[in-house]
Amino acid sequence: MNKYSSIKYRPSILLIVCCLLSSCRGSKTKSLSFEGCRATYVEYLGGKKELYAGHFITNAMELEAAQRKLGDCLCEEYLKTRDSTIRNKIIELYNEKETYFTPSTEITTNNFDSIIKHRKEVFDTTMLID
């Protein structure tokens, strides 16, 4: 074996090492975006992250929080533009079935102005974990 034969294997070894390192990461950042608004969230490799003994935050919780952040941003954008596409997306996000967050008030699409008026409460991302 000459000194140049090991060089041809180095790119393959480097590629394998890079793949292993990237797959070992515990989480990755993802984002939702629509009409100039963007909300980022974390997706955990195991589907959840332990906050403290026996208490976890899940990927679904992170996604729901990001949807709410996006909804809040879109409300702000709607106030500037009154765009019907943004209005429809806000209604879609409001009507999204959620597991971890529950709207504090019942607002229908006939009462869209209430969603805009109470956007901070409607799209609140505060979560109490006991």
Buried (B, 14 or more C-beta within 10 A) or exposed (E): EEEEEEEEEEEEEEEEEEEEEEEEEEBEEBEBEBBEBEBEBBEBEEEBBEEEEEEBBBBEBBBBBBBBBBBBBBBEBBEEEEEEEBBEBBBBBBEEEBEBBEBEEEBEEEEBEBBBEBBEEBBBBEEEEE
